[in-house]
């Protein structure tokens, strides 16, 4: 099985944190639920990471990142130790297969291993493997669709080790793109007709990479990554004002920048980002039979930049919104509202991981 610590898609109703480790920061979300079933945001926190500590999903500076996770847990004020984490999509091979219905768990495991051998380019003993049954097959009666997920064991052990070094207990390892889709699905359900049949282009603007997933009815129609992100805005601030990278990053987060920042730095960056979004949508249209989307949804640290959603709508003619994964949730008294609202789009993946707790 994928993880001795509980499966990739395991279900844990007990209190559990969502911990998202990206190249620029570590983020934590803890959710609760009231009697009526409404979600409550209990705790959330972000701690920035220095550049180079994590590169292309690989942890280069283990002790520094583990220390950042410890500080994050302390900053959030949580007492919960169980945690759900995720690997980048590039570190996980997923494959849908069709198997006969009615197999016992043991038979199912054997079949999955046999099938996995065909798709996984390294020996199975170096791999953490998991699967979940998605439901009856649409095309063949009596069969079931099964999703296989596999990752190199060392990748899983790396993030497991990080959590443990910070005094946490990893119970779920997911895939980042699955977690962000789960959080986004709550927002899509608020669209007209509960978002049914709506085509939503979800853009997550990270520090180095912007990833796009086009979703319809929880199915991914198209996905693509572009080498463009918020770190470029930081570099532009450094070049314009001569700050160090750390200074530029902290001033960017707090908004303490010179008066001409909007016109000289922010606007050109927003223009570039809008062009990247437009270009990615063009790739989607030329690669598929689609020629429009119902909503462009923006997440990640740069999503809430002033004027961005309007600029995307103007460029693409599609509705555009900023993904606030806490929309419609109750807030615990420890949440600082103005800070949380500013940072909300950064929490999409960690919120999706925190939601795993309730997927029983």
FENGIMO-V497265 format. One record per residue. N is the residue number from 0. RES is the residue in three letters. PHI is phi in degrees with one decimal (none if undefined). Layout:
n->N res->RES phi->PHI
n->N res->RES phi->PHI
//
This chain:
n->0 res->UNK phi->none
n->1 res->UNK phi->-59.5
n->2 res->UNK phi->-138.7
n->3 res->UNK phi->-65.5
n->4 res->UNK phi->-89.8
n->5 res->UNK phi->107.1
n->6 res->UNK phi->-83.3
n->7 res->UNK phi->-57.5
n->8 res->UNK phi->-109.8
n->9 res->UNK phi->-71.6
n->10 res->UNK phi->-113.9
n->11 res->UNK phi->-134.9
n->12 res->UNK phi->-73.0
n->13 res->UNK phi->-64.2
n->14 res->UNK phi->-52.9
n->15 res->UNK phi->-153.5
n->16 res->UNK phi->-90.9
n->17 res->UNK phi->-103.2
n->18 res->UNK phi->-119.6
n->19 res->UNK phi->-112.2
n->20 res->UNK phi->-112.0
n->21 res->UNK phi->-115.7
n->22 res->UNK phi->-70.3
n->23 res->UNK phi->-114.1
n->24 res->UNK phi->-163.9
n->25 res->UNK phi->-114.7
n->26 res->UNK phi->-130.9
n->27 res->UNK phi->-133.0
n->28 res->UNK phi->-134.4
n->29 res->UNK phi->-126.2
n->30 res->UNK phi->-114.3
n->31 res->UNK phi->-123.4
n->32 res->UNK phi->-143.6
n->33 res->UNK phi->-90.1
n->34 res->UNK phi->-61.1
n->35 res->UNK phi->-81.9
n->36 res->UNK phi->88.5
n->37 res->UNK phi->-77.1
n->38 res->UNK phi->-75.9
n->39 res->UNK phi->-122.1
n->40 res->UNK phi->-81.1
n->41 res->UNK phi->-83.2
n->42 res->UNK phi->-148.8
n->43 res->UNK phi->-154.3
n->44 res->UNK phi->-159.6
n->45 res->UNK phi->-130.2
n->46 res->UNK phi->-128.5
n->47 res->UNK phi->-69.3
n->48 res->UNK phi->-111.2
n->49 res->UNK phi->-77.4
n->50 res->UNK phi->-61.2
n->51 res->UNK phi->94.0
n->52 res->UNK phi->-68.9
n->53 res->UNK phi->-130.3
n->54 res->UNK phi->-126.4
n->55 res->UNK phi->49.0
n->56 res->UNK phi->79.2
n->57 res->UNK phi->-97.7
n->58 res->UNK phi->-83.1
n->59 res->UNK phi->-87.8
n->60 res->UNK phi->-122.5
n->61 res->UNK phi->-59.8
n->62 res->UNK phi->-63.6
n->63 res->UNK phi->-66.3
n->64 res->UNK phi->-69.1
n->65 res->UNK phi->-59.8
n->66 res->UNK phi->-64.4
n->67 res->UNK phi->-62.7
n->68 res->UNK phi->-66.0
n->69 res->UNK phi->-59.5
n->70 res->UNK phi->-63.8
n->71 res->UNK phi->-62.3
n->72 res->UNK phi->-61.9
n->73 res->UNK phi->-64.1
n->74 res->UNK phi->-61.4
n->75 res->UNK phi->-71.3
n->76 res->UNK phi->82.3
n->77 res->UNK phi->-73.6
n->78 res->UNK phi->-108.4
n->79 res->UNK phi->-72.6
n->80 res->UNK phi->-108.8
n->81 res->UNK phi->-69.2
n->82 res->UNK phi->-141.9
n->83 res->UNK phi->-105.8
n->84 res->UNK phi->-129.3
n->85 res->UNK phi->-143.5
n->86 res->UNK phi->-102.3
n->87 res->UNK phi->-65.9
n->88 res->UNK phi->-54.4
n->89 res->UNK phi->-65.6
n->90 res->UNK phi->-95.8
n->91 res->UNK phi->-127.1
n->92 res->UNK phi->-99.0
n->93 res->UNK phi->-120.4
n->94 res->UNK phi->-150.2
n->95 res->UNK phi->-90.9
n->96 res->UNK phi->-130.0
n->97 res->UNK phi->-112.9
n->98 res->UNK phi->-126.5
n->99 res->UNK phi->-61.2
n->100 res->UNK phi->-72.2
n->101 res->UNK phi->78.9
n->102 res->UNK phi->-76.2
n->103 res->UNK phi->-72.4
n->104 res->UNK phi->-55.6
n->105 res->UNK phi->-66.2
n->106 res->UNK phi->-62.7
n->107 res->UNK phi->-60.9
n->108 res->UNK phi->-59.6
n->109 res->UNK phi->-62.2
n->110 res->UNK phi->-60.9
n->111 res->UNK phi->-61.4
n->112 res->UNK phi->-62.3
n->113 res->UNK phi->-60.8
n->114 res->UNK phi->-66.1
n->115 res->UNK phi->-60.0
n->116 res->UNK phi->-53.8
n->117 res->UNK phi->-72.7
n->118 res->UNK phi->-103.2
n->119 res->UNK phi->-104.2
n->120 res->UNK phi->-79.2
n->121 res->UNK phi->-134.6
n->122 res->UNK phi->-57.3
n->123 res->UNK phi->-62.3
n->124 res->UNK phi->-75.1
n->125 res->UNK phi->-99.1
n->126 res->UNK phi->-119.1
n->127 res->UNK phi->-95.3
n->128 res->UNK phi->-122.4
n->129 res->UNK phi->-147.0
n->130 res->UNK phi->-151.1
n->131 res->UNK phi->-143.6
n->132 res->UNK phi->-81.7
n->133 res->UNK phi->-85.5
n->134 res->UNK phi->141.8
n->135 res->UNK phi->-62.0
n->136 res->UNK phi->-71.5
n->137 res->UNK phi->-72.0
n->138 res->UNK phi->-100.5
n->139 res->UNK phi->-129.5
n->140 res->UNK phi->-61.0
n->141 res->UNK phi->85.4
n->142 res->UNK phi->-99.2
n->143 res->UNK phi->-122.7
n->144 res->UNK phi->-89.0
n->145 res->UNK phi->-125.2
n->146 res->UNK phi->-100.5
n->147 res->UNK phi->-99.4
n->148 res->UNK phi->-131.7
n->149 res->UNK phi->-139.6
n->150 res->UNK phi->-143.7
n->151 res->UNK phi->-62.6
n->152 res->UNK phi->-57.2
n->153 res->UNK phi->-64.1
n->154 res->UNK phi->-64.7
n->155 res->UNK phi->-65.0
n->156 res->UNK phi->-65.0
n->157 res->UNK phi->-60.4
n->158 res->UNK phi->-76.0
n->159 res->UNK phi->-59.6
n->160 res->UNK phi->-62.2
n->161 res->UNK phi->-60.9
n->162 res->UNK phi->-60.8
n->163 res->UNK phi->-65.0
n->164 res->UNK phi->-63.2
n->165 res->UNK phi->-94.6
n->166 res->UNK phi->81.2
n->167 res->UNK phi->-105.4
n->168 res->UNK phi->-119.2
n->169 res->UNK phi->-71.7
n->170 res->UNK phi->-118.6
n->171 res->UNK phi->-134.9
n->172 res->UNK phi->-118.5
n->173 res->UNK phi->-116.3
n->174 res->UNK phi->-112.1
n->175 res->UNK phi->-52.1
n->176 res->UNK phi->-66.8
n->177 res->UNK phi->-69.3
n->178 res->UNK phi->-65.0
n->179 res->UNK phi->-68.1
n->180 res->UNK phi->-65.6
n->181 res->UNK phi->-62.5
n->182 res->UNK phi->-65.1
n->183 res->UNK phi->-67.9
n->184 res->UNK phi->-62.9
n->185 res->UNK phi->-63.9
n->186 res->UNK phi->-74.6
n->187 res->UNK phi->-63.2
n->188 res->UNK phi->-64.9
n->189 res->UNK phi->-87.6
n->190 res->UNK phi->-75.9
n->191 res->UNK phi->-52.2
n->192 res->UNK phi->58.7
n->193 res->UNK phi->53.9
n->194 res->UNK phi->75.9
n->195 res->UNK phi->-62.8
n->196 res->UNK phi->64.0
n->197 res->UNK phi->-74.1
n->198 res->UNK phi->-98.3
n->199 res->UNK phi->-117.3
n->200 res->UNK phi->-97.9
n->201 res->UNK phi->-97.0
n->202 res->UNK phi->-108.7
n->203 res->UNK phi->-110.9
n->204 res->UNK phi->-91.4
n->205 res->UNK phi->-88.5
n->206 res->UNK phi->-70.9
n->207 res->UNK phi->-107.8
n->208 res->UNK phi->-132.6
n->209 res->UNK phi->-109.0
n->210 res->UNK phi->-108.7
n->211 res->UNK phi->-122.6
n->212 res->UNK phi->-127.6
n->213 res->UNK phi->-101.7
n->214 res->UNK phi->-120.4
n->215 res->UNK phi->-139.6
n->216 res->UNK phi->49.0
n->217 res->UNK phi->65.4
n->218 res->UNK phi->-105.7
n->219 res->UNK phi->-88.0
n->220 res->UNK phi->-85.4
n->221 res->UNK phi->-166.7
n->222 res->UNK phi->-145.8
n->223 res->UNK phi->-163.3
n->224 res->UNK phi->-111.6
n->225 res->UNK phi->-124.7
n->226 res->UNK phi->-80.2
n->227 res->UNK phi->-155.2
n->228 res->UNK phi->-169.2
n->229 res->UNK phi->-63.1
n->230 res->UNK phi->-63.1
n->231 res->UNK phi->-66.2
n->232 res->UNK phi->-65.2
n->233 res->UNK phi->-59.1
n->234 res->UNK phi->-60.5
n->235 res->UNK phi->-64.8
n->236 res->UNK phi->-66.8
n->237 res->UNK phi->-58.1
n->238 res->UNK phi->-65.0
n->239 res->UNK phi->-71.8
n->240 res->UNK phi->-117.0
n->241 res->UNK phi->73.5
n->242 res->UNK phi->-72.0
n->243 res->UNK phi->-73.8
n->244 res->UNK phi->-59.4
n->245 res->UNK phi->-63.0
n->246 res->UNK phi->-60.8
n->247 res->UNK phi->-60.0
n->248 res->UNK phi->-64.3
n->249 res->UNK phi->-72.5
n->250 res->UNK phi->-70.1
n->251 res->UNK phi->-63.6
n->252 res->UNK phi->-69.3
n->253 res->UNK phi->-89.8
n->254 res->UNK phi->80.5
n->255 res->UNK phi->-87.4
n->256 res->UNK phi->-124.6
n->257 res->UNK phi->-56.0
n->258 res->UNK phi->-59.6
n->259 res->UNK phi->-86.6
n->260 res->UNK phi->-57.9
n->261 res->UNK phi->-55.9
n->262 res->UNK phi->-77.5
n->263 res->UNK phi->-84.3
n->264 res->UNK phi->-119.7
n->265 res->UNK phi->-65.0
n->266 res->UNK phi->-60.9
n->267 res->UNK phi->-60.2
n->268 res->UNK phi->-67.9
n->269 res->UNK phi->-58.8
n->270 res->UNK phi->-59.6
n->271 res->UNK phi->-64.7
n->272 res->UNK phi->-63.9
n->273 res->UNK phi->-62.1
n->274 res->UNK phi->-62.5
n->275 res->UNK phi->-61.5
n->276 res->UNK phi->-62.8
n->277 res->UNK phi->-60.6
n->278 res->UNK phi->-65.7
n->279 res->UNK phi->-62.5
n->280 res->UNK phi->-64.3
n->281 res->UNK phi->-59.4
n->282 res->UNK phi->-58.6
n->283 res->UNK phi->-62.5
n->284 res->UNK phi->-66.1
n->285 res->UNK phi->-75.7
n->286 res->UNK phi->-91.5
n->287 res->UNK phi->-134.3
n->288 res->UNK phi->-87.9
n->289 res->UNK phi->-82.8
n->290 res->UNK phi->-133.0
n->291 res->UNK phi->-155.2
n->292 res->UNK phi->-124.6
n->293 res->UNK phi->-83.3
n->294 res->UNK phi->-155.9
n->295 res->UNK phi->-101.2
n->296 res->UNK phi->-112.7
n->297 res->UNK phi->-109.8
n->298 res->UNK phi->-131.9
n->299 res->UNK phi->97.3
n->300 res->UNK phi->-58.7
n->301 res->UNK phi->-94.0
n->302 res->UNK phi->-64.6
n->303 res->UNK phi->-91.8
n->304 res->UNK phi->-60.3
n->305 res->UNK phi->-58.4
n->306 res->UNK phi->83.8
n->307 res->UNK phi->-69.9
n->308 res->UNK phi->-62.7
n->309 res->UNK phi->-63.8
n->310 res->UNK phi->-66.4
n->311 res->UNK phi->-64.9
n->312 res->UNK phi->-62.6
n->313 res->UNK phi->-64.1
n->314 res->UNK phi->-73.1
n->315 res->UNK phi->-105.6
n->316 res->UNK phi->67.8
n->317 res->UNK phi->-111.0
n->318 res->UNK phi->-59.5
n->319 res->UNK phi->-138.9
n->320 res->UNK phi->-138.5
n->321 res->UNK phi->-92.9
n->322 res->UNK phi->-78.3
n->323 res->UNK phi->-104.8
n->324 res->UNK phi->-66.3
n->325 res->UNK phi->-95.5
n->326 res->UNK phi->-54.8
n->327 res->UNK phi->78.2
n->328 res->UNK phi->-93.5
n->329 res->UNK phi->-75.6
n->330 res->UNK phi->-116.0
n->331 res->UNK phi->-75.1
n->332 res->UNK phi->-66.2
n->333 res->UNK phi->-80.8
n->334 res->UNK phi->-80.5
n->335 res->UNK phi->-86.5
n->336 res->UNK phi->-57.9
n->337 res->UNK phi->-65.6
n->338 res->UNK phi->-67.9
n->339 res->UNK phi->-62.1
n->340 res->UNK phi->-64.5
n->341 res->UNK phi->-67.3
n->342 res->UNK phi->-97.3
n->343 res->UNK phi->-47.5
n->344 res->UNK phi->-62.8
n->345 res->UNK phi->-74.2
n->346 res->UNK phi->-95.5
n->347 res->UNK phi->-57.1
n->348 res->UNK phi->-67.6
n->349 res->UNK phi->-65.6
n->350 res->UNK phi->-68.4
n->351 res->UNK phi->-60.3
n->352 res->UNK phi->-67.3
n->353 res->UNK phi->-65.1
n->354 res->UNK phi->-68.2
n->355 res->UNK phi->-52.7
n->356 res->UNK phi->-56.3
n->357 res->UNK phi->-98.9
n->358 res->UNK phi->-86.6
n->359 res->UNK phi->-89.8
//
